[in-house]
Structure formats: structure tokens, C-alpha cells
Amino acid sequence: MGWDALGAIAELLGAVAVFMTLVYLAVQLKQNNAFAQAQAMQARTDTQLNMISFVLSDPKYLRSIKKTVSSIAAPEEKGLTEEDKAIANIILGVMRTTLENTFEQYRKGLIGEDFYQGITVQTIKTFGPAILSQDLWLTPDFKKEIETILISS
């Protein structure tokens, strides 16, 4: 066996090693991507639970948000105190942040249709009118999304 044949074998083995390395890296990348998606889903779930826990942590928070949402549906009913408005503004601000973040992740393809429709859209249907009524800062795209969801429901 000459040096040329040995060199060709070495080149072939090198090419196989590079190919195997690329296959290994592709598998690792796929596993890391799945892990990152699972972590993102867990973070969204934790955020939703924290938001719900916050609202339920004090009966006056729940009362204030309920009165605010009710006042949107029946504006002729009075009884919304300044404290209620302030508490509702804080709660709705937290919801807005969570919902808008989820909306952005959905637009970028990081969240599936089922999760978005099942959680985010349903929450927007419930609290969207109150979020809009509080004149919270919203990105134009998210404000349009809220309005579209509310019109279609």
C-alpha cells in the first residue's frame, strides 16, 4: 500500500469523522431546542400561576378586579373606588405584561396555537375590555390583537 492510498484512506476517515460530528451536533441541537421549549413553557406556566396567586392573595384584589370588569359590562353601576381603580390598574398591568409577552412569543412561533387559543385568547376575552379601559401602555400590534379578539367574540 502506497502513501497515496494511505492518504486517501486518512482523508476518507477524516470525512467520516466530520460527518459523525455533524450528526452528533444536530442531535444535541435538537435536544437542546426541545429542552429550551420545555423551559419556556414552564416559565409561562409559572408566570400564569404567579399572576393568579397574586390576584387571589388578598380578597380586596379579587374584589377590585371583579368590580372593574363588571363596571365595563355595566357602566351605569357605580361603586368603583379610587383604591379599586388603583388595585385593578396594578393587576391589569401584570396581566398585560404576561399576555403581551405570550402574544409576542406566539407571533415568533415559540408557542403553539392550542396554548395561545386556550389560555391567552380566553384571558383576553375576559380581561381585554378592562385592559383597554385602563389605558395601559400597549404595543400597537398587541392592542390590535386585543381589539380583534374582542370583536370576534
LOKOLTI-257966 format. One record per atom (N, C-alpha, C): atom name; x, y, z. Coordinates in steps of 0.001 Angstrom, whole numbers, always signed. Layout:
BEGIN
REC at      xx      yy      zz
REC CA       X       Y       Z
...
//
This chain:
BEGIN
REC at      xx      yy      zz
REC  N    +858   -1165      +0
REC CA      +0      +0      +0
REC  C    +903   +1226      +0
REC  N    +650   +2105    -960
REC CA   +1493   +3283   -1093
REC  C    +974   +4444    -248
REC  N   +1805   +5499    -240
REC CA   +1441   +6693    +526
REC  C    +165   +7342     -17
REC  N     -40   +7260   -1299
REC CA   -1256   +7847   -1887
REC  C   -2511   +7141   -1374
REC  N   -2468   +5826   -1310
REC CA   -3612   +5052    -824
REC  C   -3847   +5336    +660
REC  N   -2744   +5395   +1410
REC CA   -2867   +5690   +2846
REC  C   -3423   +7091   +3066
REC  N   -3013   +8033   +2255
REC CA   -3535   +9402   +2353
REC  C   -5017   +9458   +2020
REC  N   -5422   +8687   +1002
REC CA   -6836   +8645    +619
REC  C   -7679   +8038   +1736
REC  N   -7183   +6990   +2373
REC CA   -7898   +6362   +3490
REC  C   -8019   +7349   +4657
REC  N   -6943   +8063   +4928
REC CA   -6963   +9051   +6019
REC  C   -7966  +10160   +5717
REC  N   -8026  +10596   +4464
REC CA   -8997  +11627   +4076
REC  C  -10423  +11109   +4239
REC  N  -10644   +9858   +3846
REC CA  -11967   +9250   +3977
REC  C  -12363   +9157   +5452
REC  N  -11429   +8698   +6284
REC CA  -11716   +8608   +7723
REC  C  -11974   +9997   +8319
REC  N  -11251  +10983   +7847
REC CA  -11473  +12355   +8316
REC  C  -12854  +12854   +7918
REC  N  -13266  +12553   +6691
REC CA  -14595  +12962   +6221
REC  C  -15691  +12274   +7026
REC  N  -15485  +10974   +7325
REC CA  -16458  +10234   +8136
REC  C  -16526  +10839   +9548
REC  N  -15384  +11178  +10097
REC CA  -15355  +11785  +11441
REC  C  -16082  +13122  +11442
REC  N  -15872  +13938  +10419
REC CA  -16571  +15225  +10325
REC  C  -18069  +15002  +10206
REC  N  -18472  +14035   +9370
REC CA  -19888  +13721   +9201
REC  C  -20506  +13265  +10535
REC  N  -19820  +12388  +11241
REC CA  -20323  +11895  +12535
REC  C  -20417  +13039  +13552
REC  N  -19469  +13938  +13517
REC CA  -19510  +15100  +14411
REC  C  -20720  +15968  +14091
REC  N  -20999  +16177  +12809
REC CA  -22166  +16972  +12418
REC  C  -23472  +16300  +12839
REC  N  -23544  +14974  +12705
REC CA  -24735  +14237  +13149
REC  C  -24899  +14397  +14655
REC  N  -23820  +14246  +15395
REC CA  -23854  +14398  +16847
REC  C  -24316  +15805  +17237
REC  N  -23770  +16819  +16574
REC CA  -24158  +18197  +16880
REC  C  -25623  +18460  +16530
REC  N  -26108  +17874  +15463
REC CA  -27521  +18031  +15087
REC  C  -28427  +17415  +16149
REC  N  -28063  +16251  +16641
REC CA  -28850  +15602  +17704
REC  C  -28816  +16453  +18977
REC  N  -27648  +16948  +19331
REC CA  -27520  +17800  +20519
REC  C  -28354  +19073  +20385
REC  N  -28313  +19678  +19208
REC CA  -29074  +20896  +18958
REC  C  -30571  +20638  +19087
REC  N  -31019  +19526  +18546
REC CA  -32436  +19170  +18637
REC  C  -32840  +18949  +20097
REC  N  -32017  +18263  +20853
REC CA  -32304  +18022  +22267
REC  C  -32303  +19345  +23054
REC  N  -31331  +20198  +22775
REC CA  -31275  +21493  +23470
REC  C  -32475  +22360  +23127
REC  N  -32921  +22313  +21884
REC CA  -34087  +23073  +21467
REC  C  -35337  +22583  +22197
REC  N  -35501  +21269  +22283
REC CA  -36653  +20706  +23000
REC  C  -36600  +21089  +24478
REC  N  -35421  +21062  +25056
REC CA  -35263  +21439  +26464
REC  C  -35585  +22919  +26666
REC  N  -35120  +23768  +25759
REC CA  -35399  +25207  +25858
REC  C  -36893  +25482  +25727
REC  N  -37565  +24761  +24826
REC CA  -39010  +24941  +24682
REC  C  -39738  +24500  +25941
REC  N  -39301  +23400  +26539
REC CA  -39915  +22934  +27785
REC  C  -39699  +23954  +28901
REC  N  -38510  +24529  +28969
REC CA  -38237  +25550  +29984
REC  C  -39102  +26790  +29767
REC  N  -39266  +27191  +28512
REC CA  -40096  +28361  +28210
REC  C  -41544  +28095  +28590
REC  N  -42046  +26899  +28311
REC CA  -43417  +26554  +28674
REC  C  -43574  +26556  +30195
REC  N  -42588  +26037  +30899
REC CA  -42647  +26036  +32360
REC  C  -42625  +27465  +32896
REC  N  -41811  +28316  +32291
REC CA  -41748  +29720  +32721
REC  C  -43088  +30413  +32494
REC  N  -43738  +30145  +31350
REC CA  -45065  +30730  +31092
REC  C  -46075  +30237  +32108
REC  N  -46029  +28946  +32410
REC CA  -46943  +28372  +33402
REC  C  -46695  +28992  +34760
REC  N  -45445  +29120  +35151
REC CA  -45113  +29742  +36436
REC  C  -45607  +31183  +36493
REC  N  -45456  +31903  +35395
REC CA  -45906  +33289  +35347
REC  C  -47422  +33364  +35509
REC  N  -48142  +32484  +34817
REC CA  -49602  +32458  +34942
REC  C  -50007  +32136  +36378
REC  N  -49353  +31152  +36982
REC CA  -49674  +30789  +38364
REC  C  -49361  +31927  +39331
REC  N  -48254  +32610  +39109
REC CA  -47909  +33750  +39965
REC  C  -48934  +34864  +39830
REC  N  -49399  +35098  +38603
REC CA  -50400  +36131  +38376
REC  C  -51701  +35774  +39098
REC  N  -52127  +34527  +38974
REC CA  -53352  +34082  +39645
REC  C  -53170  +34132  +41158
REC  N  -52027  +33690  +41641
REC CA  -51759  +33731  +43085
REC  C  -51788  +35156  +43609
REC  N  -51243  +36087  +42828
REC CA  -51246  +37484  +43242
REC  C  -52667  +37997  +43382
REC  N  -53507  +37716  +42390
REC CA  -54891  +38195  +42426
REC  C  -55638  +37573  +43603
REC  N  -55354  +36311  +43886
REC CA  -56060  +35621  +44965
REC  C  -55427  +35824  +46332
REC  N  -54290  +36499  +46379
REC CA  -53569  +36638  +47647
REC  C  -54274  +37543  +48642
REC  N  -55144  +38396  +48173
REC CA  -55859  +39305  +49056
REC  C  -57276  +39462  +48517
REC  N  -58284  +39241  +49350
REC CA  -59672  +39350  +48867
REC  C  -59988  +40698  +48224
REC  N  -59319  +41765  +48681
REC CA  -59625  +43069  +48077
REC  C  -59101  +43159  +46647
REC  N  -58038  +42406  +46322
REC CA  -57550  +42389  +44948
REC  C  -58590  +41750  +44025
REC  N  -59101  +40616  +44471
REC CA  -60109  +39920  +43679
REC  C  -61368  +40780  +43547
REC  N  -61771  +41416  +44625
REC CA  -62957  +42283  +44608
REC  C  -62741  +43450  +43642
REC  N  -61588  +44059  +43702
REC CA  -61307  +45209  +42839
REC  C  -61303  +44836  +41360
REC  N  -60682  +43709  +41029
REC CA  -60644  +43315  +39623
REC  C  -62039  +42910  +39160
REC  N  -62789  +42260  +40042
REC CA  -64167  +41870  +39690
REC  C  -65030  +43116  +39471
REC  N  -64903  +44103  +40348
REC CA  -65680  +45337  +40199
REC  C  -65281  +46083  +38930
REC  N  -64008  +46074  +38614
REC CA  -63546  +46766  +37412
REC  C  -64098  +46094  +36163
REC  N  -63995  +44780  +36103
REC CA  -64512  +44050  +34947
REC  C  -66027  +44243  +34846
REC  N  -66724  +44208  +35980
REC CA  -68184  +44412  +35988
REC  C  -68545  +45817  +35538
REC  N  -67752  +46800  +35922
REC CA  -68069  +48183  +35557
REC  C  -67933  +48411  +34045
REC  N  -67124  +47588  +33395
REC CA  -67005  +47679  +31933
REC  C  -68292  +47151  +31307
REC  N  -68793  +46030  +31855
REC CA  -70006  +45409  +31314
REC  C  -71252  +46229  +31627
REC  N  -71261  +46887  +32794
REC CA  -72429  +47679  +33208
REC  C  -71950  +49027  +33733
REC  N  -71596  +49953  +32836
REC CA  -71012  +51224  +33264
REC  C  -71953  +52091  +34092
REC  N  -73262  +51809  +34040
REC CA  -74204  +52618  +34813
REC  C  -74104  +52334  +36315
REC  N  -73550  +51173  +36661
REC CA  -73375  +50845  +38072
REC  C  -72128  +51546  +38604
REC  N  -72309  +52249  +39680
REC CA  -71174  +52940  +40304
REC  C  -70630  +52058  +41424
REC  N  -69676  +52529  +42138
REC CA  -69138  +51775  +43261
REC  C  -67676  +51424  +43114
REC  N  -67049  +51923  +42084
REC CA  -65635  +51666  +41872
REC  C  -64846  +52772  +42572
REC  N  -64211  +52434  +43679
REC CA  -63459  +53426  +44449
REC  C  -62104  +53681  +43792
REC  N  -61450  +54725  +44266
REC CA  -60105  +55016  +43759
REC  C  -59143  +53882  +44098
REC  N  -59329  +53283  +45287
REC CA  -58489  +52143  +45663
REC  C  -58730  +50975  +44711
REC  N  -60002  +50722  +44386
REC CA  -60318  +49663  +43431
REC  C  -59637  +49921  +42097
REC  N  -59712  +51162  +41629
REC CA  -59100  +51514  +40353
REC  C  -57589  +51305  +40391
REC  N  -56971  +51707  +41495
REC CA  -55509  +51573  +41617
REC  C  -55097  +50102  +41653
REC  N  -55825  +49307  +42439
REC CA  -55507  +47877  +42529
REC  C  -55722  +47206  +41177
REC  N  -56849  +47514  +40551
REC CA  -57146  +46918  +39237
REC  C  -56088  +47315  +38217
REC  N  -55632  +48545  +38298
REC CA  -54601  +49009  +37371
REC  C  -53318  +48189  +37526
REC  N  -52949  +47885  +38756
REC CA  -51747  +47076  +39005
REC  C  -51951  +45659  +38480
REC  N  -53084  +45068  +38828
REC CA  -53364  +43690  +38405
REC  C  -53429  +43596  +36887
REC  N  -54147  +44529  +36282
REC CA  -54264  +44506  +34823
REC  C  -52923  +44790  +34149
REC  N  -52082  +45580  +34795
REC CA  -50738  +45813  +34268
REC  C  -49916  +44535  +34256
REC  N  -50044  +43746  +35324
REC CA  -49347  +42459  +35383
REC  C  -49890  +41529  +34298
REC  N  -51217  +41500  +34157
REC CA  -51832  +40662  +33113
REC  C  -51383  +41112  +31728
REC  N  -51371  +42411  +31506
REC CA  -50973  +42938  +30208
REC  C  -49568  +42485  +29854
REC  N  -48672  +42583  +30814
REC CA  -47288  +42181  +30570
REC  C  -47210  +40708  +30195
REC  N  -47902  +39879  +30965
REC CA  -47898  +38439  +30713
REC  C  -48519  +38114  +29363
REC  N  -49680  +38707  +29091
REC CA  -50384  +38419  +27843
REC  C  -49617  +38930  +26628
REC  N  -49047  +40111  +26741
REC CA  -48314  +40662  +25606
REC  C  -47055  +39851  +25316
REC  N  -46391  +39401  +26366
REC CA  -45216  +38557  +26188
REC  C  -45596  +37251  +25496
REC  N  -46699  +36660  +25929
REC CA  -47166  +35423  +25305
REC  C  -47549  +35661  +23851
REC  N  -48202  +36796  +23581
REC CA  -48573  +37150  +22205
REC  C  -47327  +37256  +21325
REC  N  -46290  +37913  +21816
REC CA  -45054  +38063  +21041
REC  C  -44398  +36706  +20779
REC  N  -44406  +35841  +21793
REC CA  -43828  +34514  +21608
REC  C  -44644  +33701  +20597
REC  N  -45961  +33874  +20634
REC CA  -46835  +33190  +19667
REC  C  -46526  +33668  +18246
REC  N  -46393  +34973  +18082
REC CA  -46092  +35524  +16752
REC  C  -44764  +35018  +16214
REC  N  -43812  +34753  +17094
REC CA  -42499  +34278  +16666
REC  C  -42450  +32756  +16516
REC  N  -43592  +32106  +16735
REC CA  -43660  +30661  +16571
REC  C  -43130  +29862  +17743
REC  N  -42959  +30497  +18888
REC CA  -42434  +29805  +20063
REC  C  -43528  +29170  +20909
REC  N  -44770  +29514  +20623
REC CA  -45914  +28982  +21354
REC  C  -46878  +28405  +20325
REC  N  -47418  +27250  +20640
REC CA  -48349  +26609  +19727
REC  C  -49718  +27273  +19726
REC  N  -50453  +26997  +18680
REC CA  -51804  +27542  +18505
REC  C  -52730  +27135  +19656
REC  N  -52647  +25872  +20082
REC CA  -53526  +25387  +21150
REC  C  -53322  +26166  +22452
REC  N  -52060  +26365  +22828
REC CA  -51781  +27107  +24064
REC  C  -52285  +28543  +23931
REC  N  -52000  +29161  +22816
REC CA  -52394  +30559  +22630
REC  C  -53914  +30709  +22661
REC  N  -54614  +29856  +21922
REC CA  -56074  +29944  +21885
REC  C  -56689  +29540  +23220
REC  N  -56118  +28535  +23853
REC CA  -56697  +28005  +25086
REC  C  -56507  +28883  +26300
REC  N  -55385  +29533  +26404
REC CA  -55086  +30331  +27590
REC  C  -55144  +31820  +27279
REC  N  -54325  +32259  +26380
REC CA  -54162  +33694  +26138
REC  C  -55428  +34334  +25585
REC  N  -55979  +33758  +24545
REC CA  -57168  +34353  +23927
REC  C  -58338  +34371  +24913
REC  N  -58486  +33293  +25686
REC CA  -59588  +33250  +26659
REC  C  -59406  +34311  +27745
REC  N  -58180  +34524  +28170
REC CA  -57912  +35562  +29172
REC  C  -58165  +36947  +28583
REC  N  -57788  +37140  +27333
REC CA  -58044  +38425  +26668
REC  C  -59544  +38663  +26542
REC  N  -60304  +37627  +26233
REC CA  -61759  +37786  +26137
REC  C  -62344  +38247  +27471
REC  N  -61797  +37747  +28568
REC CA  -62307  +38105  +29894
REC  C  -61827  +39478  +30337
REC  N  -60538  +39737  +30186
REC CA  -59956  +40946  +30758
REC  C  -59573  +42014  +29733
REC  N  -59692  +41697  +28450
REC CA  -59330  +42658  +27408
REC  C  -60053  +43991  +27509
REC  N  -61380  +43980  +27718
REC CA  -62068  +45268  +27845
REC  C  -61537  +46111  +29008
REC  N  -61242  +45463  +30120
REC CA  -60715  +46194  +31272
REC  C  -59305  +46714  +30989
REC  N  -58497  +45909  +30303
REC CA  -57139  +46359  +29953
REC  C  -57217  +47592  +29059
REC  N  -58110  +47552  +28075
REC CA  -58266  +48709  +27182
REC  C  -58826  +49915  +27930
REC  N  -59739  +49682  +28867
REC CA  -60367  +50797  +29593
REC  C  -59392  +51496  +30534
REC  N  -58380  +50785  +31005
REC CA  -57419  +51366  +31940
REC  C  -56364  +52205  +31238
REC  N  -56417  +52205  +29921
REC CA  -55463  +52974  +29123
REC  C  -54023  +52603  +29465
REC  N  -53797  +51291  +29601
REC CA  -52447  +50795  +29856
REC  C  -51633  +50904  +28576
REC  N  -50327  +51046  +28723
REC CA  -49480  +51116  +27540
REC  C  -49482  +49749  +26874
REC  N  -49768  +49732  +25579
REC CA  -49765  +48503  +24780
REC  C  -49019  +48777  +23481
REC  N  -48307  +47781  +23013
REC CA  -47728  +47946  +21686
REC  C  -48886  +48005  +20688
REC  N  -48719  +48697  +19593
REC CA  -49816  +48788  +18616
REC  C  -50305  +47420  +18127
REC  N  -49377  +46488  +17913
REC CA  -49772  +45161  +17440
REC  C  -50595  +44413  +18479
REC  N  -50204  +44520  +19749
REC CA  -50951  +43812  +20792
REC  C  -52316  +44458  +21019
REC  N  -52375  +45771  +20954
REC CA  -53664  +46456  +21091
REC  C  -54604  +46011  +19967
REC  N  -54075  +45930  +18766
REC CA  -54877  +45479  +17619
REC  C  -55336  +44036  +17836
REC  N  -54466  +43200  +18382
REC CA  -54826  +41798  +18661
REC  C  -55966  +41728  +19679
REC  N  -55884  +42522  +20734
REC CA  -56960  +42544  +21737
REC  C  -58269  +42959  +21069
REC  N  -58225  +44036  +20304
REC CA  -59436  +44523  +19655
REC  C  -60007  +43490  +18689
REC  N  -59152  +42812  +17945
REC CA  -59596  +41781  +17007
REC  C  -60264  +40615  +17742
REC  N  -59649  +40186  +18830
REC CA  -60209  +39085  +19626
REC  C  -61562  +39484  +20207
REC  N  -61646  +40695  +20725
REC CA  -62899  +41134  +21338
REC  C  -64008  +41292  +20298
REC  N  -63663  +41770  +19112
REC CA  -64664  +41925  +18051
REC  C  -65175  +40559  +17605
REC  N  -64267  +39581  +17510
REC CA  -64655  +38258  +17017
REC  C  -65364  +37406  +18063
REC  N  -65378  +37844  +19318
REC CA  -66016  +37007  +20351
REC  C  -67431  +37433  +20643
//
